[in-house]
Amino acid sequence: MRIDIWSDVVCPWCYIGKTNLDAALAQIDGAEDVDVVFRSFVLDPSAPAEPVSAVDHLAAKYGGGRAQALEMMRQVTTVAAGVGLEYHLEDSLTGQTLDAHRILHLARQEGVQAEVASGLFAAHFTEGRSLFDHDSLTQIGHDAGLPEEQIRAVLNSDAFTADVVADLEQARAYGISGVPFFVFDGRYAVAGAQPREVMAQALTRAAQDSGAV
């Protein structure tokens, strides 16, 4: 079975959704044979090239001011805590995520995409590390199992940009307007950070239809 996940590395609901999927996978036999593929999605194409305060950017984007932005962050932090994640959002940065997505494609090629995805999410939401400069991305990727020289070679070129664009085009073809978005074996879609039970139902249905169970 293959599960394609459209997500963005600065999307707090994507980390929650991934965690719920991981929990559902841990409950089924044969989880080691499930191929989970992270696909690129740019949640906020208007995000600045130079990283800025996530609170300020959220306040400007939705027009509710810092108080409303901070309340939104508190709400998602509470949901994250419910699935065992520790978020520190008030001092986080946001910006363009193309380079991080390119590193995820490199990680897919090298067989460590799940590890790098987890590293990027944890770095951004829990550890307060930057996803927006080459040195930080290189260290995060290296910590997750990628050779440093490979990461720097990608970041200093346009490698995997076409793959990111292809993912975005496929997202448009599917009509994806928000993430996370999960596609199970090309048959069933689950939109949003659904609970573990919903993920488990989708896994069971896809496995039954593919003849895996």
N, C-alpha and C positions, 0 to 999 in steps of 0.2 A: 504494500500500500504506500502511496505517496501523498503527503500533505504539503500543499503550497500555502505559505503564509505571506500575505502582503502586509508590511508593517514599516514603521519609521522608527529609527533609534531614539528619537526624542519624544515619542508618543507614550505617555504613561500607561494608557490602557493596553498598549501592545505588550508591554512587559507583563502586565497582569494576565492578559489572554494567553501568552506563551506559558506562563506558570500554570495556569489552569489546564492547558493542553498537556503539559508535562505530567501533571498529577493524574490526568485521565490515562495517559499512556502507561504510567507506572502500575495501573490496575489491570492491564490486559496481558494475555499471553502473546508472545511474539512481537513485543514492542521493539525489540532490537532490529526487526526486519522492516520497520516503518521508516520510510525516507522522508524526512522533514526538510523542506526547502524554503529558505527565507528569500522573499521577493522584495524588490525595492518599491517604496512608495514615498513620495514627498508630501508630507502632511500639510506643510505651509510653504508653497513656492515663493511667498513674499518675504520669507525670513531673510534677514540681512546677511551679506557675505561675511562681515565681521561679527563675531558673536556679541550678543547683548544680554542684559538681564532678562531672564525668562518672565519674571513678574511684570516688568515694564512692557515687554513685547505683548504679553497676553492682555494687559490692560489696554494698550493701544489698539490691538486687533479687535477686541470685543466692545471697547468703549465704555467699560464699566468702572474704570479706575483701578488703582492698586488694591483697594479693599476687596472688590469683587474678584480680582485675579487671585488674591491670597486665599479667599474662601474656596474658590474652585480647586486650588492646590490642596487645601486641607481636606476637602471631600475625597479627592482621588487618593490622597495619602492614607486616609482611613480605610478605603476599599483595599488598597495594596496591603496594608497591615493584616487584613483579614485573610489573605492568602500567603502570609509569611514574608512579605517584602517590606523593607525599610526604605522609605523615600525621604530625601532631603531636597525639597524643591525650591524653597524660598530664596536660596542663594545661587541657584543653578543658572547656567547660560543656555542660550539657544542660538541657532544659526543654520546655515546651509549644511545639509547632510550628505551631499553627493560623495565626498571622499569616504565617509564611513560606509556607504552602500557599496562603493567600489571594493573596499577591503572585505566586505561580506562576500562579494563574488569571488575574490581571490581565495577566501577561506573555503568556499564551496568547492573550488577546483582542488584545493589541497586536503579536503576531507575533514576539516575542523570547523565547519560553519556554525554548528550548534554551540560550540565552545566560544567562538568569537562573538556570536550574537549575545550570549549570556554575559560575556565580558563587557561588551559595549553598553548593554542595558544597566548592568551593575555599576559601571564606571559613572554613567550619567546620573542615574537616579539615586544611588546610595552613597557613592564614594566622592562625589563632587569633582570628578575629573573631566577634562575638556574632551569633546569629540570633534573639535574644530581646528586643531593645529596638528601638523604632521608628527611632531615629536610625541605628543600624547597618544595619538592614534597608533603610532608605531609601537609604543610601549604596551598599550592595551592589547593589540594584536599579538605581539610577541609573548605576553603573559598567557595568552590563550592557545599558543602553540604554533604560531606562524613565524618563519624565519625573518629576522629584522631586515635583511637585505632585500627580501622579496617585497615586503611591505613598502619600503622606501622606493623601490623601483616602480611600483604601481603608483604611489603618490606623486612621484616626479614625472609621470607620464599621463596619458589619457586612457590607460588600460582599463578595461571593463566599463567604460562610460557607455558604450553601445549596449552592453548587457543591462545596465540600469535603465536606459531609454526603452529597451525592449520590454522590461517589466512594467514600466509606466504605461506603455502602449497596450499591453495585455490587460492591465487594470482598467483602462478606459474601455476596452472591448467587453470586459465583464460588467461594466457599469459600476465599478467600485468608486465610491465617493468618500469613504472613510475607512479607517483601519483601527484594529486588526481585522483582516478578512481571510478566512481559512477555506481552502478548497480541498475536499477529500476525494482523492482518486479521480479528479476531473468530473465528479458526479454531483457532489453535494457541497453546498456553501454554508458557512456559518459566519455571520457578520457580528463584529463586536467582541468584547471581552466576556464571553459567556461563561457561566459557571462550569465547574468540572463535570457535573452531571450531563450537561448539554453536549460537551465535547465527547464524553464517553458514549452517548447515544449516537452521535455522528460517526464515531470510530466503529461502533458495532454495526451500524447500517452499511457503511462502506465495505467493511470486511465481509459481511454476509453477501452483498451483491457481487463482490469480486471472487467469491468462493473460498476466501481465506479461512472462514469458519463454517 
